[in-house]
Amino acid sequence: MNLSSFVYQRYIRSGRMGRKIWSLPRKILVKLFGDPTCTLPVHGRRLQMHLSHCLPGYLQDFPCYDRLPGRLSQFVKRKSNQLTVIDVGANIGDTIAAFYTEASDRFLAIEPDPRFRKLLESNWGSNPNVTILSDLCSSESLQGTYKIEQKNGTASLVPSSDGMAMRSRTLDDIIQEHSFAQRADILKVDTDGHDFKVLAGAKGMVARQRPIVLFECAPFRNPNYVQDTIRTLGDFRAAGYSQCVFYNNLGDLIGKFGLSDLSPIKNLLFFQILTDSLYYDVLLMPDEELETFYAHEVDFFTQRVSDPSLRETARTAISE
């Protein structure tokens, strides 16, 4: 075990006071050694990551954080022995670890950030069922220059005249070169502000395959955030989806919403912008599958209500 791994493990296993103590050597190592790598368990697999990455701490502190992919994987496996996932914004491959349960599972992992892609390749490059690409997914294929802004294990690509040259491609174009991904069961998108553009470039695949879709919904200084969200949900309705499920940034269930009346969702977006403290994960799937999965989700989260006397009344609020 290297020093970075030792320090991070002690940090996440400590209480509040212990974390204050161990955060100091962690910060020193990040500053002096340029954010060195460490290896820690994530969803049952040991993954390399930068010492500044927040994921292990979140997994330790929040029992529902990043656990939805595992439940989705189990749901798909009830009907099929094989799972095929397109992971746009694959980061270090932590979501792959959450989805991956069988040797037959296949993944198209797309990560344009060179630092994260290097770790993604270290973690999954030797696995023949994981195809790793460096493409920048967007709503159209064109050349541009981008600056990478990294923070706590995430990264955003920001257009910049003094950035690095990158060519964006639509997901519809990309999967033409990877036939297995054309039959994806799940499309997961987490690109810190580019999700709407990624989804706009995947309209053909979404309409044709109607996969389970999980994407991040957050403002990221986008002045047209609400309009882009409403337009994207309208695209899903046009593709045959009629409902969606919202989760908060810690993985807790918020509720199910119809796509024919977006007023309740607009209210959620207003609250999100007002509080400036959270993002949403949005889940879509074909109606017949969503009803079954949502019933399981209601059962799962109802049992998490801390006061047992409130569980049944909570169920009446969320199960319609």
C-alpha positions in Angstrom: 0.0 0.0 0.0 1.5 3.4 -1.0 1.4 6.4 1.3 -1.5 8.1 -0.6 -3.7 5.0 -0.2 -2.9 4.7 3.5 -3.7 8.3 4.2 -7.0 8.2 2.3 -8.1 5.0 3.9 -7.4 6.5 7.4 -9.3 9.6 6.3 -12.5 7.9 5.2 -12.5 5.5 8.2 -12.2 8.2 10.8 -14.9 10.1 12.6 -15.4 13.8 12.3 -12.4 14.8 14.4 -10.2 12.2 12.8 -11.0 13.4 9.3 -10.0 16.9 10.3 -6.7 15.5 11.4 -6.1 13.2 8.3 -7.3 15.9 5.9 -4.0 17.8 6.6 -1.6 15.1 5.3 -4.0 14.5 2.5 -3.9 18.1 1.4 -0.1 18.2 1.8 0.3 15.2 -0.4 -2.0 16.7 -3.1 -0.1 20.0 -3.1 3.4 18.7 -2.9 3.1 15.7 -5.2 0.6 17.0 -7.8 -2.4 15.0 -6.6 -0.8 11.5 -6.6 -2.8 8.4 -7.3 -4.1 5.9 -4.7 -6.0 2.6 -4.8 -9.2 2.2 -2.9 -12.2 -0.2 -3.0 -15.2 1.1 -5.0 -18.2 -1.1 -5.5 -16.3 -4.2 -4.7 -13.4 -3.5 -6.9 -10.0 -1.8 -6.3 -9.7 1.3 -8.5 -6.9 3.8 -9.0 -7.9 7.4 -8.5 -6.3 10.8 -7.6 -6.0 11.5 -3.9 -8.3 14.5 -4.2 -11.2 12.3 -5.6 -14.2 12.6 -3.3 -15.9 9.4 -4.3 -14.7 7.0 -1.5 -15.7 9.6 1.2 -19.2 10.0 -0.4 -19.7 6.2 -0.6 -18.7 5.9 3.1 -21.0 8.8 4.3 -24.1 8.5 2.1 -25.6 5.0 1.8 -27.5 5.7 -1.4 -24.9 7.7 -3.2 -24.0 6.1 -6.6 -25.9 2.9 -5.7 -28.7 3.4 -8.3 -26.5 1.8 -11.1 -26.3 -1.4 -9.1 -30.1 -1.6 -8.7 -30.6 -0.9 -12.4 -28.1 -3.6 -13.3 -30.0 -6.1 -11.1 -33.3 -5.0 -12.7 -32.0 -5.6 -16.2 -30.5 -8.9 -15.3 -33.9 -10.2 -14.3 -34.7 -10.5 -18.0 -31.3 -10.9 -19.5 -28.0 -12.5 -18.5 -26.0 -9.8 -20.3 -25.9 -6.0 -19.7 -24.7 -3.5 -22.3 -23.9 0.0 -21.1 -22.8 3.2 -22.7 -21.0 5.3 -20.1 -20.4 8.9 -21.3 -18.3 10.7 -18.8 -16.8 7.4 -17.4 -14.3 9.2 -15.1 -12.1 6.5 -13.5 -14.6 3.7 -14.2 -16.4 3.8 -10.9 -19.9 3.6 -12.5 -18.7 0.6 -14.5 -17.8 -1.1 -11.2 -21.3 -0.3 -10.0 -23.0 -1.8 -13.1 -20.6 -4.8 -13.7 -21.9 -8.1 -12.2 -21.3 -10.7 -14.9 -18.3 -11.5 -17.1 -20.6 -11.2 -20.2 -21.4 -7.5 -19.4 -20.1 -5.0 -22.0 -19.3 -1.4 -21.8 -18.5 1.5 -24.1 -16.7 3.9 -21.8 -16.2 7.5 -23.1 -13.9 9.9 -21.2 -12.2 12.9 -23.0 -10.3 14.2 -20.0 -6.7 12.8 -20.4 -6.1 12.5 -16.6 -9.2 10.6 -15.9 -8.9 8.5 -19.0 -5.4 7.4 -17.9 -6.9 6.1 -14.7 -9.8 4.6 -16.6 -7.4 2.6 -18.7 -5.4 1.5 -15.7 -8.6 0.3 -14.0 -10.4 -1.3 -17.0 -8.0 -1.3 -20.0 -7.1 -5.0 -19.6 -10.8 -6.0 -19.6 -11.8 -7.1 -23.1 -15.5 -6.3 -22.4 -14.7 -2.6 -21.8 -14.1 -0.4 -24.8 -12.5 2.9 -23.9 -12.8 6.0 -26.1 -11.5 9.6 -25.8 -14.2 11.2 -27.8 -15.9 14.4 -26.7 -19.6 13.7 -27.2 -21.9 16.6 -28.2 -24.9 17.5 -30.3 -22.9 17.7 -33.5 -19.5 16.8 -34.9 -17.1 19.8 -35.1 -13.7 21.0 -34.1 -13.2 23.3 -31.0 -10.9 24.3 -28.2 -11.6 23.5 -24.6 -10.1 24.1 -21.2 -10.5 21.4 -18.6 -11.6 22.5 -15.1 -11.1 19.8 -12.5 -12.3 19.7 -8.9 -12.6 16.9 -6.3 -12.7 14.1 -8.8 -14.9 15.7 -11.5 -14.0 17.7 -14.6 -15.8 20.1 -16.9 -14.8 21.0 -20.5 -15.2 24.7 -21.0 -14.9 26.3 -24.4 -11.8 28.5 -24.4 -9.6 30.2 -27.1 -6.4 29.1 -25.3 -7.5 25.5 -24.6 -6.6 22.3 -26.3 -8.1 21.4 -29.7 -10.7 18.6 -29.5 -13.2 17.3 -32.0 -16.7 16.6 -30.8 -18.8 13.8 -32.2 -22.4 12.7 -31.7 -23.0 9.5 -29.9 -25.2 8.4 -32.9 -22.0 8.6 -35.0 -19.8 7.0 -32.5 -21.9 3.8 -32.0 -21.8 3.2 -35.8 -18.2 2.1 -35.2 -19.1 -0.1 -32.2 -22.1 -2.3 -33.2 -22.5 -3.9 -29.7 -23.3 -0.4 -28.3 -26.2 0.1 -30.7 -28.1 -2.4 -28.6 -27.3 -0.8 -25.3 -29.6 -1.5 -22.4 -28.5 1.6 -20.4 -27.2 5.0 -21.5 -25.5 6.8 -18.6 -24.4 10.4 -19.1 -22.5 12.5 -16.5 -20.4 15.2 -18.1 -20.7 18.1 -15.7 -22.7 20.5 -17.8 -22.6 18.9 -21.3 -25.3 16.3 -20.7 -28.0 18.0 -22.8 -25.7 18.2 -25.8 -24.7 14.6 -25.4 -28.3 13.6 -25.3 -29.1 15.8 -28.3 -26.5 13.8 -30.2 -28.0 10.5 -29.2 -31.6 11.1 -30.4 -31.4 8.4 -33.1 -30.2 5.7 -30.7 -32.6 6.7 -28.0 -35.6 6.6 -30.4 -34.6 3.4 -32.0 -33.4 1.4 -28.9 -35.4 3.2 -26.1 -32.8 2.3 -23.5 -32.8 3.1 -19.8 -31.3 6.6 -19.6 -29.7 8.1 -16.5 -28.3 11.6 -16.8 -27.2 14.4 -14.5 -29.3 17.6 -14.4 -27.5 20.6 -13.0 -27.1 24.3 -14.0 -23.3 24.6 -14.3 -23.6 28.3 -15.0 -25.8 27.6 -18.0 -28.1 30.7 -18.5 -30.5 28.5 -20.5 -30.5 25.6 -18.0 -34.3 25.4 -17.4 -35.1 25.8 -21.2 -32.5 23.1 -22.0 -33.9 20.7 -19.4 -37.5 21.2 -20.7 -36.4 20.8 -24.3 -34.5 17.6 -23.4 -37.4 16.1 -21.6 -39.6 17.0 -24.5 -37.3 15.1 -26.8 -37.7 12.0 -24.6 -41.4 12.3 -24.8 -41.2 12.5 -28.6 -39.1 9.3 -28.5 -41.8 7.4 -26.7 -41.0 8.0 -23.0 -43.9 9.3 -20.8 -42.4 9.5 -17.3 -39.2 10.2 -15.5 -37.8 9.7 -12.0 -35.8 12.3 -10.1 -33.1 11.6 -7.5 -31.1 14.1 -5.5 -27.4 14.3 -5.5 -27.0 11.9 -2.6 -29.0 9.2 -4.5 -32.3 9.7 -2.5 -35.6 9.3 -4.4 -37.5 12.5 -5.0 -40.4 11.1 -7.1 -41.9 10.2 -10.5 -43.1 12.8 -12.9 -45.1 12.7 -16.1 -43.6 14.3 -19.2 -47.0 15.6 -20.4 -47.1 18.3 -17.7 -43.6 19.7 -16.8 -44.8 22.2 -14.2 -43.8 20.1 -11.2 -40.4 19.6 -12.7 -40.0 23.4 -13.3 -40.7 23.9 -9.6 -37.9 21.5 -8.8 -35.6 23.3 -11.1 -36.4 26.6 -9.4 -35.6 25.2 -6.0 -32.4 23.7 -7.3 -31.3 27.1 -8.7 -32.4 28.9 -5.6 -30.5 26.7 -3.2 -27.4 26.3 -5.4 -26.5 23.2 -3.5 -27.5 20.1 -5.4 -27.9 18.4 -8.7 -30.5 15.9 -9.8 -30.1 12.5 -11.5 -32.9 11.9 -14.0 -33.9 8.3 -14.9 -36.0 7.4 -17.9 -37.1 4.0 -19.2 -40.0 2.5 -21.2 -43.3 2.8 -19.3 -43.9 -0.9 -18.7 -40.4 -1.3 -17.2 -40.6 2.0 -15.3 -43.7 0.9 -13.4 -42.1 -2.3 -12.2 -38.8 -0.7 -11.3 -40.4 2.3 -9.6 -42.5 0.0 -7.4 -39.2 -1.6 -6.2 -37.7 1.8 -5.6 -40.7 2.9 -3.5 -40.3 -0.3 -1.4 -36.6 0.3 -1.1 -36.8 3.9 0.0 -39.9 3.4 2.2 -37.9 1.0 4.3 -35.2 3.7 4.7 -37.6 6.1 6.5 -36.0 6.4 9.9 -39.3 6.5 11.9 -41.1 3.2 11.2 -44.5 4.8 12.2 -44.2 7.1 9.1 -43.3 4.5 6.5 -46.9 3.7 5.3 -47.9 7.4 5.2 -44.7 8.0 3.2 -45.7 5.3 0.8 -49.0 6.9 0.1 -47.2 10.2 -0.8 -44.8 8.6 -3.3 -46.4 5.6 -4.9 -49.0 7.1 -7.2 
